[in-house]
Amino acid sequence: MKKITIATRVSDLALWQAYHIQERIETAYPEIEVVLNKIVSNGDKILDKPLALIGGKGHFTKELEDAMLRGEADIAVHSLKDVPTYIPEGLDLCAVTQRQDQSDVFLSHKFTSLEDLPIGAVVGTTSLRRRMQLLQQRPDLKVKDLRGNVNTRLRKLSEGQYDAIILAWIGLNRLDLLKDIPFAQKLSLDMMIPPMGQAALGIEIVCGNDKVREVAESLKDTDTYACTVIERQFISKIGAGCSAPVACNAVVNAGEVTFRVMLGFPDGTNIMQEKVVKPLSECENLGEELAKKMIDAGALELLENAAKIAFKDEMPQRL
């Protein structure tokens, strides 16, 4: 095999990720030429609406998957948090790269930390997961939708439209965007549980090519893969979409997995939360097991009611 084509979105972060994988493959397989097929996804075109209102995470992956199925790419590089738990027939999410720092980060031009925010301060995020966790801890804050790409969001912060915003640390670090922000506070995983797959790259391939699979699997990190399988099991079993607040994160350390999940209402009320620590060797079905436990405790009804009030000002037909 002389050439591999990577399908990628065209956002700055997606291109950083694709070039990173391109370099890793070319280093490990110098005989293979690696080229990029740059595709504008529907999620990249619609920047003025929350993800839940345009159909969810699949809007960042569908065009790439369609290109692969048409034979226009051999693999796709995704931010794993954007990959739905359903993978189309003919494709396989066969590898997950080593996860980097998963933290969300508090950013402000005025205040040093989340704890330093005064009563009534305006915090920007369109993530229902972040909104839920912020308001659980600080119900006195005013949470305001924050839309646009990363640079647009940072510009709105600098213009004073928000007292603070919350974003994923990893993307800002990769694009070297933290240096111009006066105050940045990483939020611990106990303070702000990440979404499924945060800070890991998912490598999706077209089935049937053994060499492509070999190359893709060379990028796989075993511990990260195990953790993200647990997270994706949980999300798949509980049926959580983008229109309900769900946080879900597994971390492995010294052979033990710590699995944190939280769901509830966007206003920080009606919270269900679990934290489990188990040996990695006993975690094959941990995601499904914890999802079943929460379902038995009423999680599905809670999520249904949470979805009804999410973005209610923009979705009156769902009330």
Secondary structure, DSSP 8 states (H G I E B T S, - for coil): --EEEEEEE-SHHHHHHHHHHHHHHHHH-TTSEEEEEEE--HHHH--SS-GGGGTSGGGGTHHHHHHHHTTS-SEEEEEGGGS-S---TTEEEEEE-------EEEEESS-SSTTT--TT-EEE---HHHHHHHHHH-TTSEEE---S-HHHHHHHHHTTS-SEEEEEHHHHHHTT-STT-SEEEE--TTTS---TTTT-EEEEEETT-HHHHHHHHTT--HHHHHHHHHHHHHHHHHT--TTS-EEEEEEEETTEEEEEEEE--TTS-S-EEEEEEEEGGG-TTHHHHHHHHHHHTTHHHHHHHHHHHTTTTT-GGG-
